[in-house]
């Protein structure tokens, strides 16, 4: 029984009048109800425990099934679960609908440009210094793809009504249409990107493109003339003496013998890789806005705004760079002048023959460097927040059902999203460099991991020291608190 008239009940008990008084409703033995989302149906068995225990459960179950059918509940009925949970005066699930499964979002994959990390090793006969600076692709080669979103799986209510599934979100492919074309596969499950030309894969503002690329299959010589090119240049062999290469982007010279007395090899906005090394004959000049990678360098001038990475030795070179790093334990800097801002690192500095070697590190202000690093971290967090916010905004749009105005708004948000993603990647690259700089001892460092020979002149900021006696163990000189220290 369900009491609905509490005042009448109280009055009847208090006055005990001999008249019929309505105090409530007699509940049916079985009550069927359905949730507001129509995804669950319930039954309540209105019996006392004693009455329930005396009643054949099969009879109750049969009545529940009949009553469910009368209420048009036709999907998700689970008799086994009902048998396990059946009890009086409690809300028991009779049937459960099926939630729709949202389609999988599109997955976009682009050509991966890996971090540059030279591989230095010896095979018993030859020292190798291996790197691939230019990400070359041929015409028709894959540069990216989008695995298309799926439509999802529809759901059902307990009444058997179909609940449409929301399709997965798509994502625009960002590419340069002049150098890349898109092709949908036969099954319509992927949109593939292929290069229209031989070139170098680059990313600018989140857009993948294949830039101008010049391949010299042999040598730069009288046959080719000097090279001046608005893109990437790869020389399969070498550059003959007195010839030059000037390019807007990365340059790599892949010959095992490297280069000799060339005139100039210059990358205006990129990096340079000379696989075999530089034997400059006191006239070669190597200039780059990025980093330089080479096996060895001798009798040449190097001007680099990034890091000069040399595999084995630098002999009688004039080098100007942010950092000069010779990572091999047996590497050497012999003679010449090295001017760096942050640090100079080599296995040995100087030589047993007491060849005069000059190392200058202009140094930096650690507080300023740390402030710049902190600023990059702030920019990273802001960019991450902005990227996540834009991603949430994109999720609101139903890309399969938009009018022209919504489509325009969607593309504006997506462009902003891609730009922030690209900025975030650039900030991480900058952060990695600053971490390396801040690992420098003091505010400028010169380290020999094996020997520091005599007749080496060291200067960090305003402090100088001339090495008179050889240091036979690893030694570091660094500037801190206004003076040079030694470890």
Buried (B, 14 or more C-beta within 10 A) or exposed (E): EEEEBEEBBEBBEEEEEEEEEEBEEEEEBBEBEBBEEBBBBBBBBBBEEEEBEEBEEEEBBEBBBEBBEEBEBBBBBEEEBBEEEBEBEEEBBBBBBBBBEBBBBBEBEBBEEEEBEBEBEEEEEEBBBEBBBBBBBEEEBEBBBBBBBBBBEEBBBBBEEEBEBEBBBBBBBBBBEEBBBBEEEEEEEBBBBBBBBBBBBBBEEBBBBBBBBBEBEEBBBEEBEEBEBEBBBBBEBBBBBBBBBBBBBBBBBBBEEBBBBBBBBBBEEBBBBBBBBBBBBEBBBBBBBBBBBBBBBBBBBBBBBBBBBBBBBBBBBBBBBBBBBBBBEBBBBBBBBBBBBBBBBBBBBBBEEEBBBBBBBEBBEBEEBEEBBEEBEEBBEBBBEBBEBBBEBBEEBEBEEEEEEBEEEBEEBBBBBBBBBBBBEBBEEBBEBBEBBBEBBBBBBBBBBBBBBBBBBBBBBEBEBEBEEBBEEBBBBBBBEEEBBEE
